[in-house]
Amino acid sequence: MKKIYCILLLVFTVSLASAQSSKTGTLSDLAFIEGHWKAKFDGKDVDGVWLAPEGDNFIGMMRMNKDGKADMYEILAYEQTDQGLASRVKHFKPGLLGLEEKDQQDRCRFLEAGKGWVNFEKEGETFLVRYEKRSADQFVIARGINKEGKWVFSDLFVFNRVK
């Protein structure tokens, strides 16, 4: 009886570990970024607005101004796909001139999530993009690079909620 119990426990543990490691992410993992936010970045004022997740998507936009003039715009789309949660970002110069070719964008695949954070891995490059909730009124978008086998993150945008 003890042998059967141990085998069942081992099978259950392996199954549970496999289920947790195969998580593909959901839009609710990112829901904490919904709203209107402001940040400073590289001498620029950044406005970010993310609409509530709806259906299979969650969208946002960012505007970067330098000295009161448009510097860059971004459209961000998070989509629930058959392969899991995906992040797409398209960049524009003033005049809505696309920085990427019309059918290209920065593409990231969901990697993992925890309470108040989500990691995406950028396709074709070796870095992570992390969304991390710091408080009810602050979150960051950070870039992670692998140093000696460990991910080290640095803040790109520190957003504070607009009230």
C-alpha positions as CSV (number, residue, x, y, z in Angstrom):
1,M,0.0,0.0,0.0
2,K,2.8,2.4,0.9
3,K,4.5,1.7,-2.4
4,I,1.4,2.4,-4.4
5,Y,0.8,5.7,-2.4
6,C,4.4,6.8,-3.1
7,I,4.1,6.0,-6.8
8,L,0.8,7.9,-7.0
9,L,2.3,10.9,-5.1
10,L,5.3,10.9,-7.5
11,V,3.1,10.8,-10.6
12,F,0.9,13.6,-9.1
13,T,4.0,15.7,-8.3
14,V,5.5,15.3,-11.8
15,S,2.1,16.1,-13.4
16,L,1.7,19.2,-11.2
17,A,5.2,20.4,-12.0
18,S,4.6,19.9,-15.8
19,A,1.4,21.8,-15.6
20,Q,3.0,24.7,-13.9
21,S,6.0,24.8,-16.2
22,S,3.8,24.7,-19.3
23,K,1.8,27.7,-18.4
24,T,1.2,29.9,-21.4
25,G,0.0,33.1,-19.6
26,T,-3.3,34.9,-19.8
27,L,-4.4,38.5,-20.3
28,S,-5.3,38.6,-16.6
29,D,-1.5,38.3,-15.8
30,L,-1.1,41.8,-17.2
31,A,-4.4,43.4,-16.1
32,F,-2.5,45.5,-13.5
33,I,-1.2,47.8,-16.2
34,E,-4.8,48.9,-17.2
35,G,-5.2,52.7,-16.9
36,H,-3.4,56.0,-17.6
37,W,0.2,56.3,-16.6
38,K,3.1,58.8,-16.8
39,A,6.9,58.2,-16.8
40,K,10.2,59.9,-17.7
41,F,12.7,58.3,-20.0
42,D,15.9,59.6,-21.5
43,G,14.8,63.2,-21.1
44,K,11.3,62.4,-22.5
45,D,7.9,62.7,-21.0
46,V,6.0,59.4,-21.6
47,D,2.2,58.9,-21.4
48,G,0.9,55.4,-21.5
49,V,-2.7,54.3,-21.7
50,W,-3.8,50.7,-21.6
51,L,-7.5,49.8,-22.1
52,A,-9.1,46.9,-20.2
53,P,-8.5,43.4,-21.5
54,E,-11.4,42.4,-23.7
55,G,-11.9,39.1,-25.6
56,D,-8.6,37.8,-26.7
57,N,-6.7,41.1,-26.6
58,F,-5.4,43.9,-24.5
59,I,-4.1,47.1,-26.1
60,G,-2.2,50.2,-25.1
61,M,-0.4,53.2,-26.6
62,M,2.5,55.3,-25.5
63,R,3.4,58.8,-26.5
64,M,6.9,60.2,-26.0
65,N,7.5,63.9,-26.0
66,K,10.8,65.8,-25.8
67,D,10.7,69.5,-25.1
68,G,7.0,69.6,-25.8
69,K,7.3,68.0,-29.2
70,A,6.4,64.5,-30.4
71,D,9.4,62.2,-30.4
72,M,7.9,58.7,-30.8
73,Y,4.6,56.7,-30.5
74,E,4.1,53.1,-29.7
75,I,1.1,50.8,-30.1
76,L,1.2,47.8,-27.9
77,A,-1.0,44.7,-28.4
78,Y,-1.1,41.7,-26.1
79,E,-3.0,38.8,-27.7
80,Q,-4.1,35.4,-26.5
81,T,-3.0,33.0,-29.2
82,D,-3.1,29.3,-29.7
83,Q,0.6,29.3,-28.6
84,G,-0.1,31.4,-25.5
85,L,0.1,35.1,-24.6
86,A,2.0,37.2,-27.1
87,S,3.2,40.8,-27.0
88,R,3.5,43.0,-30.1
89,V,4.9,46.5,-30.3
90,K,4.9,48.9,-33.3
91,H,7.0,52.1,-33.2
92,F,6.3,55.3,-35.1
93,K,8.1,58.6,-35.6
94,P,6.1,61.9,-35.7
95,G,3.8,61.9,-38.7
96,L,3.0,58.2,-38.0
97,L,6.0,57.1,-40.0
98,G,6.6,53.4,-39.0
99,L,10.0,52.5,-37.8
100,E,9.5,48.8,-38.7
101,E,8.3,47.5,-42.1
102,K,4.5,47.5,-42.4
103,D,4.1,43.8,-41.6
104,Q,6.9,43.8,-38.9
105,Q,6.9,44.6,-35.2
106,D,8.7,43.8,-32.0
107,R,7.4,40.4,-31.0
108,C,7.7,38.8,-27.6
109,R,6.4,35.5,-26.3
110,F,5.2,34.9,-22.8
111,L,7.8,33.2,-20.6
112,E,6.5,33.2,-17.1
113,A,4.5,35.2,-14.5
114,G,4.2,35.6,-10.8
115,K,2.2,37.7,-8.4
116,G,2.5,41.2,-9.9
117,W,5.0,40.5,-12.7
118,V,5.1,39.0,-16.2
119,N,8.2,38.2,-18.3
120,F,8.2,38.1,-22.1
121,E,11.2,36.9,-24.2
122,K,11.9,39.1,-27.3
123,E,12.0,37.0,-30.4
124,G,15.3,37.0,-32.2
125,E,17.2,38.6,-29.3
126,T,18.5,37.4,-25.9
127,F,16.7,39.7,-23.5
128,L,13.5,39.7,-21.4
129,V,10.9,42.4,-21.1
130,R,9.4,42.5,-17.6
131,Y,6.2,44.2,-16.5
132,E,6.3,44.5,-12.7
133,K,3.8,46.0,-10.3
134,R,5.6,48.0,-7.6
135,S,2.4,49.4,-5.9
136,A,-1.2,50.1,-6.7
137,D,-0.1,53.3,-8.4
138,Q,3.3,52.3,-9.9
139,F,4.6,49.7,-12.4
140,V,7.7,49.4,-14.4
141,I,8.7,48.0,-17.8
142,A,12.2,46.6,-17.4
143,R,14.8,44.9,-19.6
144,G,16.5,41.8,-18.4
145,I,19.8,40.5,-19.6
146,N,21.5,37.2,-18.7
147,K,24.7,37.7,-16.7
148,E,26.5,34.6,-15.7
149,G,23.3,32.4,-15.8
150,K,21.1,34.9,-13.9
151,W,18.6,37.4,-15.2
152,V,19.4,41.0,-14.2
153,F,16.8,43.6,-14.8
154,S,17.1,47.4,-15.2
155,D,14.1,49.7,-15.4
156,L,13.3,51.3,-18.7
157,F,10.0,53.0,-17.8
158,V,8.8,53.7,-14.3
159,F,5.1,54.5,-14.6
160,N,3.0,56.3,-12.0
161,R,-0.8,56.2,-12.3
162,V,-2.5,59.4,-13.4
163,K,-5.4,60.2,-11.1
